[in-house]
Amino acid sequence: MIENNYSTVWDLDIFFKGGSSSSEFAAHLKETLKKVSDFTNLVEEWLPSNTVKDHQKLTLFIEDLQIIAKRIRQEGAFISCLQAQDTTDKKVAELRANHTEISAAFQTGLTIFDHKLRKIDQDVWELVLEHEPLKDISFILSERRTRAFEKLSQEEESLINALSIDGYHSWGQMYDLIVSSIKIKLKEDGEEKLLSVGQAANYFSNSDRTIRQKVFKEWERAWGEKIDYLTKTLNHLAGFRLNVYKSRGWNDVLKEPLNYNRMEKDTLETMWTVVSENKQSLVNFLTRKAKLLGLEKLSWYDIEAPLNSQKEKLSFQQGAEFILEHFSKFGSELTKFTKQAFEDKWIEAEDRPGKAPGGFHTYFPESGQSRIFMTYSGTLSNVSTLAHELGHGFHTYAMRDLHVLNRDYAMNVAETASTFAEMIVSDASVKSATNKEQKIALLEDKVQRSVSFFMNIHARFLFETRFYEERQKGIVSTEKLNELMLAAQQEAYCGALEEYHPLFWASKLHFYITRVPFYNFPYTFGYLFSLGIYAKALEEGKGFENQYIALLKDTASMTVEELAMKHLNEDLTKRDFWERAVKLCVADIEEFLALTE
């Protein structure tokens, strides 16, 4: 029996009242800009003595940096939430532009700061880091110093930051503007609806194939109407990046994303090799699913289709209780955090027009609170998404007492925590299934994630790799983009589909994010890495939560290879770890195939 009546609309007023018209938020932005200016001026005036005494000045700068970083993250989170909950809110675009300028100005200050660190000799630097509180953040400070050596001069990097406001980040904002104008038409039950892209995406898990086909056709048409704008936007985003890389002497487009993810190229290549060599079982799954749906082959819009047309829907409250029940079997801290998220209105899940597509988690560091965004329609996939985003939230919760610089974890390990949370729910639900039909449905939903991480994400990686190769030669046409996307999907799905989605490059936000390119492979890394952690959790039982929290706390202060060696005793550059992880996915597929013979 459900005792709670959890809200499907989040509370943002606790941060700044008045939404995008908030005078309190406007004042917060203004104060942040002043703090950034003061910080930059002080850093510019600083002349390192190249002695151990430099630790005194460094400590003061770090205190200011921590305050500003929290403020900027708080503001960015608020704007992201406003933008996602209502894509028609014109005021948000102005706030985003203002915030981007503040962030770029802070980046300029940090660039100057990083280059000042270069003036301290290595032997002195090691002595400086022996002093508290610098000792606790020595990994991050050394990382910043090392990367400064790999970049251009202070003046040139500052110029890049300044030019990026209108020459780079604005193209990412252009994508947001384009998406806000897109509406998907659907005639259902005699009524014509205009769906937001977020609402329309949920229809790809509808049990009626005719509806899925209609929505997909309209989806392609709607994105196609904006295709010239999207082609231009993607080309200029990539062009800016490539020019910066060329100026720095970076020859590999993966350098930035690998640096960002604190990951070696050997690890990435080994992971994809193992994935590519183990796709046959996924092809078998897709073939079986097609047969169960009465089709020769699945099309793109069939991949998420439910096998049972009478599949029970879970209300938001039921989904929440389902998650809480299974989280409680893992540990008390995860349960405590999740209860707070539901009870304190940290989640925006209402199914309504005007919302952005997809789901995300964001953190408000000044308030010590998370917010989760999604559009919930009652499917098992929605419950998985909700658990996934709660996993992100728990990651920040686990790190809440650390120095802000030791909380800046990369996307690949972020996806580890979220996928781990998903697995707790999906695995436990499969094991507790009360009948064969329910078990098949739950297994299918679980295997569906392997399809996503091994095939969909791989297609994104292949596309983006080849797109950057083409972009180095010049502007890439819409026709070529479609061709690259189609070829990537056919390769990644091993030809298992009847119809593909050549405009996927246009509709997927991840290709337009300016924070870092290749916003794709970290998902697959996180999925497989979490399998290794989950296997250890099953061995240890409920007491594993403390070890898990210890691992999460280290995710921003060492490389992923060091993290795996320290907490799992695994070498990520070798095949063994990845092969064992993939075998766990294959076991689920084999069980599904056996049950559906």
ZIFEN-V633778 format. One record per residue. N is the residue number from 1. OMEGA is omega as a letter, one per 30 degrees, with the letter a starting at -180 (* if undefined). Layout:
BEGIN
n=N omega=OMEGA
n=N omega=OMEGA
END
This chain:
BEGIN
n=1 omega=a
n=2 omega=a
n=3 omega=a
n=4 omega=l
n=5 omega=a
n=6 omega=l
n=7 omega=l
n=8 omega=l
n=9 omega=a
n=10 omega=l
n=11 omega=l
n=12 omega=a
n=13 omega=l
n=14 omega=l
n=15 omega=l
n=16 omega=a
n=17 omega=l
n=18 omega=l
n=19 omega=a
n=20 omega=l
n=21 omega=a
n=22 omega=l
n=23 omega=l
n=24 omega=l
n=25 omega=l
n=26 omega=l
n=27 omega=l
n=28 omega=l
n=29 omega=a
n=30 omega=a
n=31 omega=l
n=32 omega=l
n=33 omega=l
n=34 omega=l
n=35 omega=l
n=36 omega=l
n=37 omega=l
n=38 omega=l
n=39 omega=a
n=40 omega=l
n=41 omega=a
n=42 omega=l
n=43 omega=l
n=44 omega=a
n=45 omega=a
n=46 omega=l
n=47 omega=a
n=48 omega=a
n=49 omega=a
n=50 omega=l
n=51 omega=a
n=52 omega=l
n=53 omega=l
n=54 omega=a
n=55 omega=a
n=56 omega=l
n=57 omega=l
n=58 omega=l
n=59 omega=l
n=60 omega=l
n=61 omega=a
n=62 omega=l
n=63 omega=l
n=64 omega=a
n=65 omega=a
n=66 omega=l
n=67 omega=a
n=68 omega=a
n=69 omega=l
n=70 omega=a
n=71 omega=a
n=72 omega=l
n=73 omega=l
n=74 omega=a
n=75 omega=l
n=76 omega=l
n=77 omega=a
n=78 omega=a
n=79 omega=l
n=80 omega=l
n=81 omega=l
n=82 omega=a
n=83 omega=a
n=84 omega=a
n=85 omega=l
n=86 omega=a
n=87 omega=l
n=88 omega=a
n=89 omega=a
n=90 omega=a
n=91 omega=a
n=92 omega=a
n=93 omega=l
n=94 omega=l
n=95 omega=l
n=96 omega=l
n=97 omega=l
n=98 omega=a
n=99 omega=l
n=100 omega=l
n=101 omega=l
n=102 omega=l
n=103 omega=l
n=104 omega=l
n=105 omega=l
n=106 omega=l
n=107 omega=l
n=108 omega=l
n=109 omega=l
n=110 omega=l
n=111 omega=l
n=112 omega=l
n=113 omega=a
n=114 omega=a
n=115 omega=l
n=116 omega=l
n=117 omega=l
n=118 omega=a
n=119 omega=l
n=120 omega=a
n=121 omega=a
n=122 omega=a
n=123 omega=l
n=124 omega=a
n=125 omega=a
n=126 omega=l
n=127 omega=l
n=128 omega=a
n=129 omega=l
n=130 omega=a
n=131 omega=l
n=132 omega=g
n=133 omega=a
n=134 omega=a
n=135 omega=a
n=136 omega=a
n=137 omega=a
n=138 omega=l
n=139 omega=a
n=140 omega=a
n=141 omega=l
n=142 omega=l
n=143 omega=l
n=144 omega=a
n=145 omega=l
n=146 omega=a
n=147 omega=l
n=148 omega=l
n=149 omega=a
n=150 omega=a
n=151 omega=a
n=152 omega=l
n=153 omega=l
n=154 omega=a
n=155 omega=a
n=156 omega=l
n=157 omega=l
n=158 omega=l
n=159 omega=l
n=160 omega=l
n=161 omega=a
n=162 omega=a
n=163 omega=a
n=164 omega=a
n=165 omega=a
n=166 omega=a
n=167 omega=a
n=168 omega=a
n=169 omega=a
n=170 omega=l
n=171 omega=l
n=172 omega=l
n=173 omega=l
n=174 omega=l
n=175 omega=l
n=176 omega=a
n=177 omega=l
n=178 omega=a
n=179 omega=a
n=180 omega=a
n=181 omega=a
n=182 omega=l
n=183 omega=a
n=184 omega=a
n=185 omega=l
n=186 omega=l
n=187 omega=a
n=188 omega=a
n=189 omega=l
n=190 omega=a
n=191 omega=l
n=192 omega=a
n=193 omega=l
n=194 omega=a
n=195 omega=l
n=196 omega=l
n=197 omega=l
n=198 omega=l
n=199 omega=a
n=200 omega=a
n=201 omega=l
n=202 omega=a
n=203 omega=l
n=204 omega=l
n=205 omega=l
n=206 omega=a
n=207 omega=a
n=208 omega=a
n=209 omega=l
n=210 omega=l
n=211 omega=l
n=212 omega=l
n=213 omega=l
n=214 omega=a
n=215 omega=a
n=216 omega=l
n=217 omega=l
n=218 omega=l
n=219 omega=l
n=220 omega=a
n=221 omega=a
n=222 omega=l
n=223 omega=l
n=224 omega=l
n=225 omega=a
n=226 omega=a
n=227 omega=a
n=228 omega=l
n=229 omega=a
n=230 omega=l
n=231 omega=a
n=232 omega=a
n=233 omega=a
n=234 omega=a
n=235 omega=a
n=236 omega=l
n=237 omega=a
n=238 omega=a
n=239 omega=l
n=240 omega=l
n=241 omega=a
n=242 omega=l
n=243 omega=l
n=244 omega=l
n=245 omega=a
n=246 omega=a
n=247 omega=a
n=248 omega=a
n=249 omega=l
n=250 omega=a
n=251 omega=a
n=252 omega=a
n=253 omega=l
n=254 omega=a
n=255 omega=a
n=256 omega=l
n=257 omega=l
n=258 omega=l
n=259 omega=a
n=260 omega=a
n=261 omega=l
n=262 omega=a
n=263 omega=l
n=264 omega=l
n=265 omega=l
n=266 omega=l
n=267 omega=a
n=268 omega=a
n=269 omega=l
n=270 omega=l
n=271 omega=a
n=272 omega=l
n=273 omega=a
n=274 omega=l
n=275 omega=a
n=276 omega=a
n=277 omega=a
n=278 omega=a
n=279 omega=a
n=280 omega=a
n=281 omega=l
n=282 omega=l
n=283 omega=l
n=284 omega=l
n=285 omega=a
n=286 omega=l
n=287 omega=l
n=288 omega=l
n=289 omega=l
n=290 omega=a
n=291 omega=a
n=292 omega=l
n=293 omega=l
n=294 omega=a
n=295 omega=l
n=296 omega=l
n=297 omega=l
n=298 omega=l
n=299 omega=a
n=300 omega=a
n=301 omega=l
n=302 omega=a
n=303 omega=a
n=304 omega=a
n=305 omega=l
n=306 omega=l
n=307 omega=a
n=308 omega=a
n=309 omega=l
n=310 omega=a
n=311 omega=a
n=312 omega=l
n=313 omega=l
n=314 omega=l
n=315 omega=l
n=316 omega=l
n=317 omega=l
n=318 omega=l
n=319 omega=l
n=320 omega=a
n=321 omega=l
n=322 omega=l
n=323 omega=a
n=324 omega=a
n=325 omega=a
n=326 omega=l
n=327 omega=a
n=328 omega=l
n=329 omega=l
n=330 omega=a
n=331 omega=a
n=332 omega=a
n=333 omega=l
n=334 omega=l
n=335 omega=l
n=336 omega=l
n=337 omega=a
n=338 omega=l
n=339 omega=l
n=340 omega=l
n=341 omega=l
n=342 omega=a
n=343 omega=a
n=344 omega=l
n=345 omega=l
n=346 omega=a
n=347 omega=l
n=348 omega=a
n=349 omega=a
n=350 omega=l
n=351 omega=a
n=352 omega=l
n=353 omega=l
n=354 omega=a
n=355 omega=l
n=356 omega=l
n=357 omega=l
n=358 omega=l
n=359 omega=l
n=360 omega=l
n=361 omega=l
n=362 omega=a
n=363 omega=l
n=364 omega=a
n=365 omega=l
n=366 omega=a
n=367 omega=a
n=368 omega=a
n=369 omega=l
n=370 omega=l
n=371 omega=a
n=372 omega=a
n=373 omega=l
n=374 omega=l
n=375 omega=a
n=376 omega=l
n=377 omega=l
n=378 omega=l
n=379 omega=l
n=380 omega=l
n=381 omega=l
n=382 omega=l
n=383 omega=l
n=384 omega=l
n=385 omega=l
n=386 omega=l
n=387 omega=l
n=388 omega=a
n=389 omega=l
n=390 omega=l
n=391 omega=l
n=392 omega=a
n=393 omega=l
n=394 omega=l
n=395 omega=l
n=396 omega=l
n=397 omega=a
n=398 omega=a
n=399 omega=a
n=400 omega=a
n=401 omega=a
n=402 omega=l
n=403 omega=a
n=404 omega=l
n=405 omega=l
n=406 omega=l
n=407 omega=a
n=408 omega=a
n=409 omega=a
n=410 omega=a
n=411 omega=a
n=412 omega=l
n=413 omega=l
n=414 omega=l
n=415 omega=l
n=416 omega=a
n=417 omega=a
n=418 omega=a
n=419 omega=l
n=420 omega=l
n=421 omega=l
n=422 omega=a
n=423 omega=l
n=424 omega=a
n=425 omega=a
n=426 omega=a
n=427 omega=a
n=428 omega=a
n=429 omega=l
n=430 omega=a
n=431 omega=a
n=432 omega=l
n=433 omega=a
n=434 omega=l
n=435 omega=a
n=436 omega=a
n=437 omega=l
n=438 omega=a
n=439 omega=l
n=440 omega=a
n=441 omega=a
n=442 omega=l
n=443 omega=l
n=444 omega=l
n=445 omega=l
n=446 omega=l
n=447 omega=a
n=448 omega=l
n=449 omega=l
n=450 omega=l
n=451 omega=a
n=452 omega=a
n=453 omega=a
n=454 omega=a
n=455 omega=a
n=456 omega=a
n=457 omega=l
n=458 omega=l
n=459 omega=l
n=460 omega=a
n=461 omega=l
n=462 omega=l
n=463 omega=a
n=464 omega=l
n=465 omega=a
n=466 omega=l
n=467 omega=a
n=468 omega=l
n=469 omega=l
n=470 omega=a
n=471 omega=l
n=472 omega=l
n=473 omega=a
n=474 omega=l
n=475 omega=a
n=476 omega=a
n=477 omega=l
n=478 omega=a
n=479 omega=l
n=480 omega=l
n=481 omega=l
n=482 omega=a
n=483 omega=l
n=484 omega=a
n=485 omega=a
n=486 omega=a
n=487 omega=l
n=488 omega=l
n=489 omega=l
n=490 omega=l
n=491 omega=a
n=492 omega=l
n=493 omega=l
n=494 omega=l
n=495 omega=a
n=496 omega=a
n=497 omega=l
n=498 omega=a
n=499 omega=a
n=500 omega=a
n=501 omega=a
n=502 omega=l
n=503 omega=l
n=504 omega=l
n=505 omega=a
n=506 omega=a
n=507 omega=a
n=508 omega=a
n=509 omega=a
n=510 omega=l
n=511 omega=a
n=512 omega=l
n=513 omega=a
n=514 omega=a
n=515 omega=a
n=516 omega=l
n=517 omega=a
n=518 omega=l
n=519 omega=a
n=520 omega=a
n=521 omega=l
n=522 omega=l
n=523 omega=a
n=524 omega=l
n=525 omega=a
n=526 omega=l
n=527 omega=a
n=528 omega=l
n=529 omega=l
n=530 omega=l
n=531 omega=l
n=532 omega=l
n=533 omega=a
n=534 omega=l
n=535 omega=l
n=536 omega=l
n=537 omega=l
n=538 omega=l
n=539 omega=a
n=540 omega=a
n=541 omega=a
n=542 omega=a
n=543 omega=a
n=544 omega=a
n=545 omega=l
n=546 omega=l
n=547 omega=l
n=548 omega=l
n=549 omega=l
n=550 omega=l
n=551 omega=a
n=552 omega=a
n=553 omega=a
n=554 omega=a
n=555 omega=a
n=556 omega=a
n=557 omega=l
n=558 omega=l
n=559 omega=a
n=560 omega=l
n=561 omega=l
n=562 omega=l
n=563 omega=a
n=564 omega=a
n=565 omega=a
n=566 omega=a
n=567 omega=a
n=568 omega=a
n=569 omega=a
n=570 omega=l
n=571 omega=a
n=572 omega=l
n=573 omega=l
n=574 omega=a
n=575 omega=a
n=576 omega=a
n=577 omega=a
n=578 omega=a
n=579 omega=l
n=580 omega=l
n=581 omega=a
n=582 omega=l
n=583 omega=l
n=584 omega=l
n=585 omega=a
n=586 omega=l
n=587 omega=l
n=588 omega=a
n=589 omega=a
n=590 omega=l
n=591 omega=l
n=592 omega=a
n=593 omega=l
n=594 omega=a
n=595 omega=a
n=596 omega=l
n=597 omega=*
END
